[in-house]
Amino acid sequence: MSVKIRMKRVGTKNTPAFRIVVADGRSPRDGKFIEEIGTYQPLKKENNYTLNLERANYWLSKGAQPSDTVASFIKKAGKAAATVAA
């Protein structure tokens, strides 16, 4: 079973919103998922995503493959956490 960290579309027509989820790679985009670890709202200007970095790192350590967009969110969140800790 290949586990993916990807986005699941929610929201209405012309008002997209996404949940960042951990799911089996074989399940459909908006189908069954294992765990929700964040959200993304592309229409907001600032702070348009939330991510539980601890859970994302846990799943990455277990071999989960992030999508390109989610990988960029993880990278941004990691940099933000590093600047807060410094």
N, C-alpha and C positions, 0 to 999 in steps of 0.2 A: 504494500500500500504506500503510494507516494503522497506525502502530506504537503499541501501548499498553503502559503499565507497570501491571501488575495482579497479583493474587494467584492462585496455583495451589494448590488444596487437596491436601494429602497427609495422612498420618496415618490412624488407624483410626476406626471409628464411636465417637462420644462422646468422642473425643480429637482435636479438630481441630488441625491445624498447617498453615501456609501457607508457600509460597515466593513471594517477590516476584520476578516475572520480566518481561522485556521480550518481547513477543510480537506477532505480526501480529494485527490486530483481528479478522480472519476466522477465526482458529483457535479451537477449542473451549477452554473454561476450563482443563481439565486436559491439553490436547493439546500440540502442538509449540510450543517457544519459542525465542527467539534467544539470550537470556542470563539467567542467574539472578543477581540483585543483592542478595538479602537473604532473611530469614526472618521469620515472625511466629508466635508461640505465644500465642493468646489466653487460655489457662488459667493462664499464669504471672502473678504479681502485679506484679513489677517487671522492668525490662529484658526485656520480652517481644518485642522486635523487634531485628533487626540489619539494617543497610542500608549498602551501599557507596555513600556519598554522591557520591564522585567519578564513578563510573559512572552514577549516576542523573542527575547534572547533565550528563554527556556526552550521554545519550540525550534529555534535555529540550532540549538545544541543537540536536539533530538533528530536533526536532519531535515527539517521542513525547508522547502524552497520558496522564497518570497518572489512575488511578481516584481517587475521592474519598478512600478510606481510605489509599491509597498517597501521595496528595498531603499528607495530614496527617502521615504518617511522615516525608516529605521535609522538611516544615516544621519538625517537632520536631528532626530530626537536624541541620538547618541551625542552629537556635538553640543546640543542645548544642555544636556545633563552634565557634560564635562565642564562647560563654562559655569554652570550653577555651582558645581562641586568645588571649583577652583577659587 
